[in-house]
Each structure stands twice: as C-alpha cells, then as structure tokens.
Amino acid sequence: MTIQKLRDIGKLLFSELGTMRLRPFASESIGRGAGGDKTYRIDKKAEDIIIGSLEDLKEPLNIVSEEYGLKEVLGGGYQVIIDPIDGSRNAVKGVPFYCTSIAICNGTTFGDIYLAYVINLLTGDEFWAEKGTGTFFNGDRIFSQTDDLFYLIAYEAQVPGRDVPKIVRLLSEGRRTRCLGATALDLALLSYGAVSVFVTPAPSRSFDFAAGYLMVKEAGGIITDTEGKSLDNTIAGLHTRTPLLASGNKRLHDAALKLLNA
C-alpha cells in the first residue's frame, strides 16, 4: 500500500462526490452503520467506492469501516481504517465541511499506523502522512504550530450541554474557537498550523481520528487522551472510543492539559 494508491482513491471520490458539493444530500438515514451512527446515502456511496477500489488492488487487507464494519480481503493483511464521510451531518445539511479519512496499520494499534490520508471533498485538497517522513498538504511538507499561544481552539461537542462545560476553561483561553463537525479535518488543519489545539471530551471513534493521529505526530504535534495518556498502544479497532486532545507542540499540550484537569 502506498500514498499514491490512496490518492487515486481520493481522486475517484472527488470526481464522484465533488460534483455534488454545496448541494444538500438526502437527509433521510438509510440505517445505522457498524460504528453506531446513522448511515446516509453519501456515506454508503463513498464507502462503496473506497472498498471497491481497495478490492481492485488485489492486496490482502483487513478493512475496518464505519458503515460496513469488518471486511477481510484475500485472507486479510494490513489493517485499513476508513471513515467514508467524516462530517456526515454537515454533508446532508449542505454545510461545506466534510472529508474522507483513511489510515493504514501494519499492526493493530494507533502506534502501528504508517500511512494516513484525508481529502476535503469540497475542495479536493489532500492531506497525507507517512511514518518517519512527515505530513503533507497537496504535496508540500507542513508543520504544526511552534509557539505557545492559543490562537484557535477547535473542539467537538456531541452533546453540547454535557460536553462544553468540561472544556470551557480551555476554550475561554482561546483567541478564537470553532466547532466544525469533522474531526479528521480538524486534525489535518492542526497539522497545517491553522489550529492550535483540538479537543473532544466525548469518546471519539477510531475512524474519526486514526488518519489524523499520524498526521499530527508527523507534523510535530502531540495527540493523547484528555488526561495526557499516550494512545500508541491502544487498539485501533471497530469499537475503540476515547476522548482526545491534540496540540501543535508540547508547550501548548501541557498548558491545555492543566486547563482541562484543573
């Protein structure tokens, strides 16, 4: 598996789904995926494209996808963690912020992720990372924030009344805050240096952050749970859920942890 193969899948997705950008998709769900969330037509269409493309590679793979669940290809091999549409609710309501996220593992844990790919399905912009090589935006090497100012804090709040009070001390220190609704893109933007800190106090699923996990680390950032515990040895599986804190650098991360756990 190579980044180029993932980019080829991304180009196909953008050609099939990008033409519908800025138009609300049908908002009626067609069931629930293996990850537990509602499945919409755009989720299913994107997943069909990705899984079909992976099968065409004729490589042994273990696919872990939000909608389908677990799928073994040619007896199984490298693990592929897919979120066909991260930001599904944005997509079905016509909010222009959603993406596809794919991570490749040569083991079963987040520390085993060695390739990561995210494509913004509205713009076609691509983010990717290779372990030990760096993080890239449309082919250019990118790095996370290097100073210790909270310029922009992004967050996810599944249930605002429950989640926001848990992070309000941190949010209040930011010059700006954003709740954008697509974790993979939030983490990609943190890797780009556009976001200082990203936090989600509610448990986030493997699909949502697997690709972003490698991107943040390869860009020079730090990503842990909200207590500061490493996730390198955590199983990157179908049912894994954990709260997240990602920061551009260690100074930002330490300051954010103090605010969250005061």
N, C-alpha and C positions, 0 to 999 in steps of 0.2 A: 504494500500500500504506500502511495506517495501523495504529497500535497497536490501534484498536478492532477491526479485522478479525482481528488476531492474537488478541485477547481472545475474539472469537467462536469461533475455532477452539479455544482453550483451554477454553471452557465446554462445547463439544461433547465434547472429550476427557474432561473430568472427569465428564460425565454418563454417558459410555460406559464409562470405565475406573474412575472413582472409586467406583462401586458395588461394585467387587471389592476395594477396599482392605483391607489386612490379611489377605487370603487368598492363600496362595502360588499363583502361576500354574504351569502345567505346566512342569516344569524341563527337559524334553527339547528340545534345539535342533531347528530345522527347516531348518538350513542355515547358511551364512555370508553376511553382508552385504557390500556393496561396500567397507566400511571394514575388513573383515578379521576382525571379531569374530563370534562365534556369534549367530545370529538366533533369538529366541524368539517364541512366539505373540503375546505382548504387544507386542513390537517391531513385528511385521507389522501388527497391528490398529491401533496408534497411527499408523503410517506411512500406512496406507490412509486413515484419517480425515483426516490432515493434507493429503496430496496431493490427495485428492478435494475437500476444501474449497478448496484453492488453485486447482484447476482450475475450480471453480464461480465463482470471482471473474472469470473471463474476462479476465485480465490477462496480457500476455506476461512469462514468467518463466523463469529457469534454476534448476531445483531441484537442490540437492546434498544428498542424504540418505544417512545411514549405511547403510541397508539396500539401497535401490534403486540408489544411485549417482547418475548424472546423468540428468535428465529435462528436456526442453525443452517449454515450453508456449506455444502461439501464436507460434512463431518465436523465442522467447527474449527476455529483458529483464533486469530486476533479478534479482540472484542471491539465492536463498533457501537458507540453510544450516540443515539440520534434524538434530537428534538426537531421534528419536521417543520413545525412552526412554533417558534418561541415568541409569544405575544399574540396568541390566537384571538383573544378578546379584542385587542387593538385591530387585528385584521378584519374581523367580522363586523366591527362597528365603523370601519373606514378610517381609523386613526393610523397615520403613516409611520409606524414604528414596530416592525416585526422582522424576524430573520429565521434562517435555518442554522442549526448548530450540529456539528459532527465531531466526535473525538475518537481516536484510535488508541487502544491499550495493548501492550504486549504482556499483560497480566490481568489482574482483577481489581487493582486498587487505583485511586487517583494518582498516586505516585508513579504508576505504570503507564500513564498517558504519554504518548510520544509524538502524536500529531493532533492538531486541532484546527478546525475550520469553521468560520462564521461568515455568512453572506447576508447583507442587508437586502431584502427582497424588494425594497422600494427604489434603491439607487443602484444596486449591483455592486456596491463597494464590498471588498473582500478583506477579511482579517484572517491570518493564519499564524500558527506557531509550530516549530519543530524543536523537540527537546535538545538542548545544548547548542542551538543555532540562533534562536531569537524569535521575536514576534514581528509580523509584517502587516502593512496596510497597502493593498494594491501593489505589492512588490517592494515597498520601501520599508526598511527597518524602523521600528518605532520603540519608544521607551515611555515608561510611566513617569509621573510627576516626581521631581527630585527635591523640591523644598518642602517645608512643613506647614504650609498654610492650607486651611480648609476652603479652597476656592469654591468647589462644587461638590456637595454630598448627594449622591443618588441613593435611593432606597426602594424596597419593595414592601408593600403592606397588603397582605392577603385579606386581612380583616382590620381596616384602619383603626377602629375603636379599640381594638386589642393590641395591635402591633405598634402604632405610632407612639403611645405613651412609653413603651420600652426603649425607644431610641430618641426621644425628644431632646434629651440633654446633648446628644451628639449633633442632632440636626440644628439645634439652636446656635452651634458654633460655626456653622457654615455660612459663607457669604451668600450662597445660593443653594437651594435644594431642588431636587427633581424626583418624581416618581413616574418613570417612563413606561413600565409594564413589560419589559423584555430583558430578563436577567443576562442572557448571553450577550446582548448588545451593550448593556451597562458595563459588563466586564471588558468587552472589547474597547469601549470608549475609555475606560480606566487605563487599559494598556496603552492607549494612544496618548494619554496625558490630559485628556479633556475632563476627566472625573478624578477628584482627589481620593474619595472614599465611596465604597458601595457597601450597604448593609441591608440584610433582610433578617429580622428577628424570628420570623416564622420558618419552619423547616423547608428548605429548598431541595428539590429533587435532583438526582444525578444528571438527568437530561438537561436541566436548566443551566448547570454551571460546569459540566465536565470540560467542554472546549475552553471556556473562559478561565478555568483553573490553570491550565498550562499557559495560556496567553499572558495572564497576569504575572506569573512567575518568570517567564522568559523575557518579559518587558522590564523586569527589575522590581516588580511589586511583590506584595505579600498577601496571601489569602489563607484564612483559617476559619474555625467556627467563631462565634461571638464571644467565647471565653479565651480565645487565643490558642486553642489546641490545633496542632497540625492535622491535616486530613490525608496526608500521604499514604497512610496505612489503612484508610477507610475503604471498604469495598464499594466500588463504583457500579452498583447494581440497580436492578429494577425498583427495589423498594427502599433504597437509601434516601434519607432525608436529613438535612442538617441546617441550622441557621448559619449565615455566612457573614464574614467581614473581610473585605478586600481593600487594600490601601496602596497608594503609589510607592511608598517606601516604609522602612521600619519606624522612622520617627512619627510619621502620620499614623501608622498602625498602633503604636504604643499609646499615643495620645487618644486615639479613638477607643481603644480598649479601656482606658481609665474612665472615660466618659460613660461608656456603656455599663461598666461594672462598679461604678462608684456606690 
